[in-house]
Amino acid sequence: MATEQLFVNIIIILVAARILGEVFQRIDQPPLVGKLLAGLMIGPSIFRLVLPSTDLSMLSNPAVFFLMFLAGLEMDPREIRRSGRSAIVISIIAFFIPLLSGTCTSLLFGLPIVQSLFVGLLLSITALPVGAIVLTDMFKLRYKIAFLGLALYLHTTTDIVLFLSGISFFPCWEPVG
């Protein structure tokens, strides 16, 4: 029964995302917005047709990996190297603005420093797959600005790894949860 429910959930997700993605594309909006709206509508917030489960999580995690892989296939490494300095500067700014704003906001709400840094980090990394989806949906990966954008995302990933290696040395003084 669980397998059948998983397949029904997948069909509901695919149909809803496809329909609303197409609708948004026809009104000259990013299809991603329609797909996000579809998730909001069929999820636990509105119609409760699809509820979060471990099975869906196990399927969605590799999907993000493959999405990033496909975006990488469309890139030209020479273009990334050519955009080098500007991509690095933009990626550092794009990483630290959400990191600092998320960390400061969390501290204002009374979270400890390590948890606040974690919230800031979460805000910093969520733009990576979203940007790749938007650029891929818009078929703009052939243009220089898209290469700069994806190069920015690749540099941001490097920034995150370096930041995590630094934050891992902080002792966690309070238990999480």
N, C-alpha and C positions, 0 to 999 in steps of 0.2 A: 504494500500500500504506500509506503514512503517513497519508493521509486516512481510510482505512478503520479503521486502528488508533485514530486520534483519536476517531472516532465510537463505536467499541466502548468506549473508555475513558470517554467522556462518559456512555454508557448505564450502564456499571458504576457510575460515580460517582453518577448520579441515582437509580438503583434502590437502591443501598446506603444512601445518605443518606436517601432517602424512607422506607425500611423501618425503619431504626434511629431516625429522627426520630419516626416514628409510635409505635414501641414505647415510647420514652422519654416521649412526650406522654401515652400511656395509663397510664403508671405515675406520672403527675403530676410529671415532671421536665422541664426545658427541652429542647425538641427539638434545640437546638444541641448539647447534650452527646452525644446519639445520633448526630448528623451528624459531630461530631468523632471519635467512636469509629469510625464507618464509615470515615472517612478513614484512621484509624490502622490499621484492619484490612485494607483493600484496598490500602493503600500499601506502600512498600518495607519497612516494619517487620515486618509479619506475613505476609500472603499474597502480596504482590508482584504483585497483579493489575493495578495501575495504577502506573506509574513516572513521576516528574517529567519533564517535557519542556518545551521552549520553546513548543510549541503550546498546551499546557494553561495555561502562565503567561500567554500572550497572551489567552486567554479568561477567565482568572480576574481579571485586573486590572480590566477594565471591569465585571465583575460586582460588585466591591466598590463601584465608583463608582455603579452603578445601585441597589445596595442603599441606599446613603446618600441617593441622590436620592429613592427611594420613602419612606424614613423622613422626609425633609424635606417631602414632599407631605402627609403626615399631620399636620404640625405647624401650629399657629396662631401667627403672629408676635406677636399681642397677649399670648399666654400667656408667650412668651419674654421680652418686655419686662417683664411683671409680676413674673417670677421673677428679674429682673435682679441685684440685689445678692447674694442668697443663691446664685444659680447661679455668679456670678463667684468668690465666696469658695470654694465647693466645687470648682469647676473648677481653681482655682489649687492647692488642696491635692491634688486628684486627679492633677494633672500633676506636681507637684514631689516627692511621696512616692516614686513609682516612679523618677523621674529621679534623685533623690539616692541611693536604695538601689541602683539599678543601677550608677550611676557609682562609688559607694564600693566595692561588691562587685568591680567590674572593676578598680579600682585595687588592691584587696587581692590580686587574682590577677596583678598585675604589668603590666596594660595601660597604655599611655601615656594621658595626660589626654584627648586628643582622641578616641581610640578608646573610652575609658571613658564620655565624654559621649555618644558615639554609641550605645553599648549602653543607657545610661540613657534616652536619647530613644526608642529602639525599645521599651523597656518602657512608656514613657509613652503612646505612640500606639496600641498594639495594642488597648487597651480601647475605642477609638472604634467600630469596626465591630462588635465583639462585643456591646457594649451596645446598639447599634441593632438587632442581630439578636434579642437576648433580648427587648427591649421590643416589637418587632414581632411575634415569635412568641407573646408572651403577650397580644397584643391590648390592651395597656395604654396605648397612645398617646392614648387619649381621657381619661385621668385626669391630674390635676394633677401627681402625682409623676413620671409619665412625661415630661411636658413639662419639668419641672425637670431630669430626667436627660438628656434630649436637648439642652436648652439648655446644660447643663453640658458635653456633648460638643462643641457648637458653640463655646463659649468656649474649651475646651481646644485645639481646632484653631487658634484665633487665638493662644493662648499658644505653641503649637508653632511657628507661622510666625515670631512675634517672637523666640523662642528661637533658631531656626535662623538668623535674620538676624544675631543677635549672635554665635553660634558660628562663623559663616562667616568672621569676621575673625581667628580663631585660625589661626596658621600650623601646618601639619602637619609636625612635626620628624622624624617617622619614617615611612618608606613603609609603607602598609598591605599586608599579605600577606606 
